[in-house]
Amino acid sequence: MTLLRIQHPVVDFARWKAAFDADPADRRGSGVRRYTVRRLATDPNFVMVDLEFDSVRDAELMLGSMHRIWADHGGILLSDAEAWIVEDVETVDLS
């Protein structure tokens, strides 16, 4: 599995979440298999999003889309976005 991990502060979580839910990047159509939204327990306006893909190429294409979205609208709801494309090496369930 390939993961596109994105993190950034947001101006207002509720407004950001509404924009995220509007899905301007067409997650399903872009090959996202699953996603998780997280935020810091100590700062609810700091968001982390993990988007899961079948391939690195799909993640790269989505990252390109995200760069365009951030350039057009990012300063309104978020700033200083960082993103990484990562691949799973190992998952261990200790329960």
N, C-alpha and C positions, 0 to 999 in steps of 0.2 A: 504494500500500500504506500502511496505517496500522499504527503500532507502539505498543504499550503498553510503555514501558520502566520497570522497577521495580528499585530497588537498596536494599540494607539490610545491616547486619551481622547475623550469626547467632550463636547461642550455640555450636553445634556443627554443622559442615557436613553430616556424615553423617546426623545426626538430622533436620536441616532437609530434606535431599534425600529422605529416606524420606517425610516429610510431603508434600513437593512431588510426589513420584511417586504418592502416594495420590490426588492430583488432586481435592481438595475443591471446586474451582471448576468442575469439568467443562469442561476446556479445549476438547475437541472439540465438545461440545454448546453451548458458548458462542461458537463461531465462530472459534476460534484455528486458523489455517492452518499455522503453524510456530512453534516457539519455540527459543530459544537460552539456555542457562544458562552464565554466566561467573562467575569469581571473580578477585579480585586476585591477582597473582603474589606480591605481598609480604604479603598477608593472606588466607589461604584461607577465613577466616570472614567475608569481605565478598562478598556475592553480587549479581550483576546478572542480570536476566531480561528478555529481549525476547520479547514475544508479538506475532505478526503477525496482522492482521485485514484483511478486505475493506473495512470501513467504520469511520468514527469512532464511529458509534453503537454498534457491537459492542464496540469498545474501551472506551467509556464505561460500558457495562453490566458488562463484566468488572471494570473499576476499582471500580465499586460493590460487586460481589461480593467483591473483594479487601479493601475497607475493612471489610466485615462479618466476614470471616475474621480479619483482623488484630485487630479489636476483641474477638473471641471467644477467639482462641488466640495472637495475635501475641507477647505478652510472654513466652511460654514458649520460643519458638524464635528470635524475631527482635525487633528494635526499630528505631525511627526509620526506618520505610519511607518512601521517596520514590517518586513515580511521575509520569510524563509521558506524554501522548499526542502522538505526533509523526507527521508525514507525510514520506515521501521526497521530496526535491527533485531529487536527482541521484545517480546511481551510476556510477562510472567504474572500469573494470577496467584497471589499468596493467601487467598481466603480459604 
